[in-house]
Amino acid sequence: MNRPTRLPRLTAVKLAAVAVIAVLLGGCFSETYQRGYIVPEGALEQIPIGSTQEQVLIVLGTPSTVATVSGEAFYYISQRAERPIGFMPQQVVDQRVVAIYFDKNRRVARLANYGLKEGKVFDFVSRATPTGGKDVAYLNALFKIF
């Protein structure tokens, strides 16, 4: 008589142990978060120097922000963060700003792909760190927001 009552109790204990292990292991998997505008592959190649603003909008869509300080520019901003373990805080892995600068005729004058490299704003297109000026200060302000 005791044997049948022990079997359900033993099964319930095993089931509870499996559930606890599953919950604990669920927190061990990493998560990746993508925020902002994700530039499709090959999209920047479709925007040659001299393209119009309308062509840029057709290819890339609405920019994250627009600057009109020293000439007009479209900025497409993205950030990728990872959480290595479920209960840990997120860590920013990559930040990118694709900048498209226009001349007075509203045609593309220059393309830039800025990111963070060793804590400094870095232009991945020209492989050079930009020198001082209003544009870098604007990008630094954008990176501080995220």
ABEGO torsion letter per residue (X at the ends): XAAAAAAAAAAAAAAAAAAAAAAAAAAABBBBBBBEBBBBBGAAAABBBGBBAAAAAAAAEBBABBBAABEBBBBBBBBBBBBABAABBBBBABBBBBBBBBBAAGBBABBBBBBBBGGBBBBAAAGBBBBBEAAAAAAAAAAAAX
